[in-house]
Amino acid sequence: MSNATTPVELEGKDLPAFCPNPAMPLWSGHPRVFLDFAANGEAKCPYCGTAYRIKPGTAVHHH
């Protein structure tokens, strides 16, 4: 389960990222939302408030 105050760190293999993430229990689920990361590499789920961050040094490839 995630904590909204501590960002979930993601690597390139985790992209494209979505919430709820695979580590979250099914009972706490909400509709799947693909995350749009800002230029600073951070995003927040509009449903549950879980914060996500791209790990420093991770190469993000755009399609």
VOVO-647764 format. One record per residue: x, y, z of N, C-alpha, C, O, CB in turn; residue number from 1. Coordinates in nm, 2 decimals. Glycine has a CB too. Example, Ala and Ser with C-alpha at 12.3 -4.5 7.8 and 13.67 -1.06 7.14 Angstrom:
<rs>
{r {1.32; -0.57; 0.78}; {1.23; -0.45; 0.78}; {1.32; -0.33; 0.78}; {1.42; -0.33; 0.85}; {1.13; -0.45; 0.90}; 1}
{r {1.28; -0.22; 0.71}; {1.37; -0.11; 0.71}; {1.29; 0.00; 0.79}; {1.34; 0.11; 0.80}; {1.41; -0.06; 0.57}; 2}
</rs>
This chain:
<rs>
{r {0.08; -0.12; 0.00}; {0.00; 0.00; 0.00}; {0.09; 0.12; 0.00}; {0.20; 0.12; 0.05}; {-0.10; 0.00; 0.12}; 1}
{r {0.04; 0.23; -0.06}; {0.12; 0.35; -0.07}; {0.08; 0.45; 0.04}; {-0.02; 0.44; 0.10}; {0.11; 0.41; -0.21}; 2}
{r {0.17; 0.55; 0.05}; {0.15; 0.65; 0.15}; {0.15; 0.78; 0.07}; {0.25; 0.81; 0.00}; {0.26; 0.65; 0.26}; 3}
{r {0.05; 0.86; 0.08}; {0.04; 0.99; 0.00}; {0.15; 1.09; 0.04}; {0.17; 1.18; -0.04}; {-0.10; 1.05; 0.03}; 4}
{r {0.21; 1.07; 0.16}; {0.31; 1.17; 0.20}; {0.45; 1.13; 0.15}; {0.54; 1.21; 0.13}; {0.31; 1.19; 0.35}; 5}
{r {0.47; 1.00; 0.12}; {0.60; 0.95; 0.07}; {0.58; 0.91; -0.07}; {0.51; 0.81; -0.10}; {0.65; 0.83; 0.16}; 6}
{r {0.64; 0.98; -0.17}; {0.62; 0.94; -0.31}; {0.67; 0.80; -0.34}; {0.77; 0.75; -0.29}; {0.69; 1.04; -0.40}; 7}
{r {0.59; 0.73; -0.43}; {0.63; 0.60; -0.48}; {0.73; 0.63; -0.59}; {0.71; 0.71; -0.68}; {0.51; 0.52; -0.54}; 8}
{r {0.85; 0.58; -0.58}; {0.96; 0.60; -0.68}; {0.95; 0.50; -0.79}; {0.94; 0.38; -0.77}; {1.10; 0.59; -0.61}; 9}
{r {0.96; 0.55; -0.91}; {0.94; 0.46; -1.03}; {1.07; 0.47; -1.11}; {1.14; 0.57; -1.12}; {0.82; 0.51; -1.11}; 10}
{r {1.10; 0.36; -1.18}; {1.21; 0.35; -1.28}; {1.15; 0.34; -1.42}; {1.03; 0.34; -1.44}; {1.30; 0.22; -1.25}; 11}
{r {1.24; 0.34; -1.52}; {1.20; 0.34; -1.65}; {1.11; 0.22; -1.69}; {1.02; 0.23; -1.77}; {1.32; 0.34; -1.74}; 12}
{r {1.14; 0.10; -1.62}; {1.06; -0.02; -1.65}; {0.92; -0.01; -1.60}; {0.83; -0.09; -1.65}; {1.13; -0.14; -1.59}; 13}
{r {0.89; 0.09; -1.51}; {0.76; 0.10; -1.46}; {0.67; 0.19; -1.54}; {0.55; 0.21; -1.51}; {0.77; 0.16; -1.32}; 14}
{r {0.72; 0.25; -1.65}; {0.65; 0.34; -1.73}; {0.59; 0.27; -1.85}; {0.65; 0.18; -1.90}; {0.74; 0.46; -1.78}; 15}
{r {0.47; 0.31; -1.90}; {0.39; 0.42; -1.85}; {0.33; 0.38; -1.71}; {0.29; 0.27; -1.69}; {0.28; 0.46; -1.94}; 16}
{r {0.32; 0.48; -1.62}; {0.28; 0.46; -1.48}; {0.13; 0.48; -1.47}; {0.07; 0.57; -1.54}; {0.36; 0.55; -1.39}; 17}
{r {0.07; 0.41; -1.38}; {-0.08; 0.43; -1.36}; {-0.11; 0.41; -1.21}; {-0.03; 0.35; -1.14}; {-0.16; 0.33; -1.44}; 18}
{r {-0.22; 0.45; -1.17}; {-0.27; 0.43; -1.03}; {-0.41; 0.39; -1.04}; {-0.49; 0.44; -1.12}; {-0.26; 0.57; -0.95}; 19}
{r {-0.45; 0.29; -0.96}; {-0.38; 0.23; -0.85}; {-0.26; 0.14; -0.91}; {-0.28; 0.08; -1.01}; {-0.47; 0.15; -0.76}; 20}
{r {-0.15; 0.14; -0.84}; {-0.04; 0.07; -0.88}; {-0.05; -0.08; -0.84}; {-0.13; -0.11; -0.75}; {0.09; 0.13; -0.82}; 21}
{r {0.02; -0.17; -0.90}; {0.01; -0.31; -0.87}; {0.03; -0.35; -0.73}; {-0.02; -0.46; -0.69}; {0.11; -0.39; -0.96}; 22}
{r {0.10; -0.27; -0.65}; {0.12; -0.31; -0.51}; {0.01; -0.27; -0.42}; {0.00; -0.32; -0.30}; {0.25; -0.23; -0.46}; 23}
{r {-0.09; -0.20; -0.47}; {-0.21; -0.16; -0.39}; {-0.31; -0.28; -0.38}; {-0.33; -0.35; -0.48}; {-0.27; -0.04; -0.44}; 24}
{r {-0.37; -0.30; -0.26}; {-0.47; -0.40; -0.25}; {-0.59; -0.37; -0.33}; {-0.63; -0.26; -0.35}; {-0.51; -0.42; -0.10}; 25}
{r {-0.66; -0.48; -0.38}; {-0.78; -0.46; -0.47}; {-0.89; -0.38; -0.40}; {-0.96; -0.30; -0.47}; {-0.83; -0.59; -0.51}; 26}
{r {-0.91; -0.40; -0.27}; {-1.02; -0.33; -0.20}; {-1.00; -0.18; -0.20}; {-1.10; -0.11; -0.18}; {-1.03; -0.39; -0.06}; 27}
{r {-0.88; -0.13; -0.22}; {-0.86; 0.01; -0.21}; {-0.86; 0.07; -0.35}; {-0.82; 0.19; -0.37}; {-0.74; 0.05; -0.14}; 28}
{r {-0.90; 0.00; -0.45}; {-0.89; 0.04; -0.59}; {-0.98; 0.15; -0.63}; {-1.09; 0.17; -0.56}; {-0.91; -0.07; -0.68}; 29}
{r {-0.95; 0.22; -0.73}; {-1.03; 0.32; -0.80}; {-1.01; 0.30; -0.95}; {-0.92; 0.22; -0.99}; {-1.00; 0.46; -0.75}; 30}
{r {-1.08; 0.37; -1.03}; {-1.06; 0.36; -1.18}; {-0.91; 0.38; -1.21}; {-0.85; 0.47; -1.15}; {-1.15; 0.45; -1.26}; 31}
{r {-0.86; 0.31; -1.31}; {-0.72; 0.32; -1.35}; {-0.70; 0.46; -1.41}; {-0.77; 0.50; -1.50}; {-0.67; 0.21; -1.44}; 32}
{r {-0.59; 0.53; -1.37}; {-0.56; 0.66; -1.42}; {-0.41; 0.65; -1.46}; {-0.32; 0.62; -1.38}; {-0.58; 0.77; -1.32}; 33}
{r {-0.38; 0.69; -1.59}; {-0.24; 0.70; -1.63}; {-0.19; 0.83; -1.59}; {-0.25; 0.93; -1.60}; {-0.23; 0.68; -1.78}; 34}
{r {-0.07; 0.83; -1.53}; {-0.01; 0.95; -1.47}; {0.07; 1.03; -1.57}; {0.15; 0.98; -1.65}; {0.08; 0.91; -1.35}; 35}
{r {0.05; 1.16; -1.57}; {0.12; 1.26; -1.65}; {0.22; 1.33; -1.56}; {0.19; 1.41; -1.48}; {0.02; 1.36; -1.72}; 36}
{r {0.35; 1.30; -1.59}; {0.46; 1.35; -1.50}; {0.50; 1.49; -1.55}; {0.51; 1.51; -1.67}; {0.58; 1.26; -1.50}; 37}
{r {0.51; 1.58; -1.45}; {0.55; 1.72; -1.48}; {0.70; 1.72; -1.52}; {0.77; 1.61; -1.51}; {0.52; 1.81; -1.36}; 38}
{r {0.75; 1.83; -1.56}; {0.89; 1.84; -1.59}; {0.98; 1.81; -1.48}; {1.10; 1.77; -1.50}; {0.92; 1.99; -1.64}; 39}
{r {0.93; 1.82; -1.35}; {1.02; 1.78; -1.24}; {1.01; 1.63; -1.21}; {1.07; 1.59; -1.11}; {0.97; 1.86; -1.12}; 40}
{r {0.94; 1.55; -1.29}; {0.93; 1.41; -1.27}; {0.84; 1.36; -1.16}; {0.86; 1.25; -1.11}; {1.07; 1.36; -1.24}; 41}
{r {0.74; 1.45; -1.12}; {0.65; 1.41; -1.02}; {0.50; 1.41; -1.07}; {0.47; 1.49; -1.16}; {0.66; 1.50; -0.90}; 42}
{r {0.42; 1.33; -1.01}; {0.28; 1.33; -1.05}; {0.20; 1.28; -0.92}; {0.25; 1.22; -0.83}; {0.25; 1.23; -1.16}; 43}
{r {0.07; 1.32; -0.92}; {-0.02; 1.28; -0.81}; {-0.15; 1.23; -0.86}; {-0.20; 1.29; -0.96}; {-0.04; 1.41; -0.71}; 44}
{r {-0.19; 1.12; -0.80}; {-0.32; 1.06; -0.85}; {-0.43; 1.15; -0.81}; {-0.44; 1.19; -0.69}; {-0.34; 0.92; -0.78}; 45}
{r {-0.52; 1.18; -0.90}; {-0.64; 1.27; -0.87}; {-0.74; 1.20; -0.78}; {-0.82; 1.27; -0.72}; {-0.70; 1.32; -1.00}; 46}
{r {-0.74; 1.07; -0.78}; {-0.84; 1.00; -0.70}; {-0.80; 0.98; -0.55}; {-0.87; 1.02; -0.46}; {-0.86; 0.86; -0.76}; 47}
{r {-0.68; 0.92; -0.53}; {-0.64; 0.89; -0.39}; {-0.53; 0.98; -0.34}; {-0.50; 0.97; -0.22}; {-0.59; 0.75; -0.39}; 48}
{r {-0.47; 1.06; -0.42}; {-0.36; 1.15; -0.37}; {-0.22; 1.09; -0.36}; {-0.13; 1.16; -0.32}; {-0.40; 1.20; -0.25}; 49}
{r {-0.21; 0.96; -0.41}; {-0.08; 0.90; -0.40}; {0.02; 0.98; -0.49}; {-0.01; 1.01; -0.60}; {-0.08; 0.75; -0.44}; 50}
{r {0.13; 1.01; -0.43}; {0.24; 1.09; -0.51}; {0.33; 0.99; -0.57}; {0.37; 0.89; -0.51}; {0.31; 1.18; -0.41}; 51}
{r {0.38; 1.02; -0.69}; {0.47; 0.93; -0.76}; {0.59; 1.02; -0.81}; {0.57; 1.14; -0.84}; {0.40; 0.86; -0.89}; 52}
{r {0.71; 0.96; -0.82}; {0.82; 1.03; -0.86}; {0.91; 0.94; -0.94}; {0.93; 0.83; -0.91}; {0.90; 1.09; -0.73}; 53}
{r {0.97; 1.00; -1.05}; {1.07; 0.92; -1.13}; {1.20; 0.93; -1.05}; {1.24; 1.04; -1.01}; {1.08; 0.98; -1.28}; 54}
{r {1.26; 0.81; -1.04}; {1.39; 0.81; -0.97}; {1.49; 0.89; -1.04}; {1.50; 0.89; -1.16}; {1.44; 0.66; -0.95}; 55}
{r {1.57; 0.97; -0.97}; {1.68; 1.05; -1.03}; {1.77; 0.97; -1.12}; {1.81; 0.86; -1.08}; {1.76; 1.13; -0.92}; 56}
{r {1.80; 1.02; -1.23}; {1.89; 0.95; -1.32}; {1.82; 0.85; -1.42}; {1.88; 0.79; -1.50}; {1.99; 0.88; -1.25}; 57}
{r {1.68; 0.83; -1.40}; {1.61; 0.74; -1.49}; {1.59; 0.81; -1.62}; {1.54; 0.92; -1.63}; {1.48; 0.71; -1.42}; 58}
{r {1.61; 0.74; -1.73}; {1.59; 0.78; -1.86}; {1.44; 0.76; -1.90}; {1.40; 0.64; -1.90}; {1.68; 0.71; -1.97}; 59}
{r {1.37; 0.87; -1.93}; {1.23; 0.85; -1.96}; {1.22; 0.86; -2.11}; {1.26; 0.96; -2.17}; {1.14; 0.97; -1.89}; 60}
{r {1.16; 0.76; -2.17}; {1.15; 0.76; -2.32}; {1.01; 0.79; -2.36}; {0.91; 0.74; -2.30}; {1.19; 0.62; -2.38}; 61}
{r {0.99; 0.89; -2.45}; {0.86; 0.92; -2.50}; {0.83; 0.85; -2.62}; {0.91; 0.83; -2.71}; {0.85; 1.08; -2.52}; 62}
{r {0.70; 0.81; -2.64}; {0.66; 0.74; -2.76}; {0.61; 0.84; -2.87}; {0.57; 0.80; -2.97}; {0.55; 0.64; -2.73}; 63}
</rs>
